[in-house]
Amino acid sequence: MKLTHLFAAIALATASHATLAAEGNADLYDAVAPADSAFVRVLNLSDSNIDVTLSGKVNPQRVAAGQISGYRFTPAGPHKIAVGSKAIEPQLKANAASTVIFDGKQLTLISDKYVNEPKKAQIAFYNLTPTQTALKTSDGKHEVVAPLGNGQTGTRMVNEIKIDFAAYAQDTKVASFDEQFLKKGRSYSYVLLPGNRSMTLANSIDPTE
């Protein structure tokens, strides 16, 4: 499995959009990661902009309040990820991605669940609320990702399609997500934030060293 086949440049109003692709198509994309890289990004749930340092990188990554960063790629292995005096030191795996949640007090790492399937679009749903919640089609008739508990993530591969989704707690719609055109070979995140706020974005790469 190589994540380099999962991320592609796509303009979305909800996110910055530098992304990753196969080496043979490097001219179409903003950044290409070395083989067997690890990928990590940060979701800032605090009320302030933050600077996130990652060992092995020269510059910190600025993440605005309430926003999610692009993935940074780095060699696999032990790393230190810090916001001020708050830090974690995870073992980042090759060809795998992680999302770090910063809530203003601590950093928590979630292991993302991407797989390489260039013929499908890939959806990742994150539930950051205390209520078990599923991702469904907007009308609630079709379950896309099975119910998740707090801090969990699940994925689903779909055919290329323009569609909007919603988060449901059993039969009750608790949040709606923006309609997106999901392109094959690309991956997208649907995040249910505290307070049942929603975030939709195309997964992206931040090439900053």
Disulfide bonds with the S-S distance in Angstrom:
none
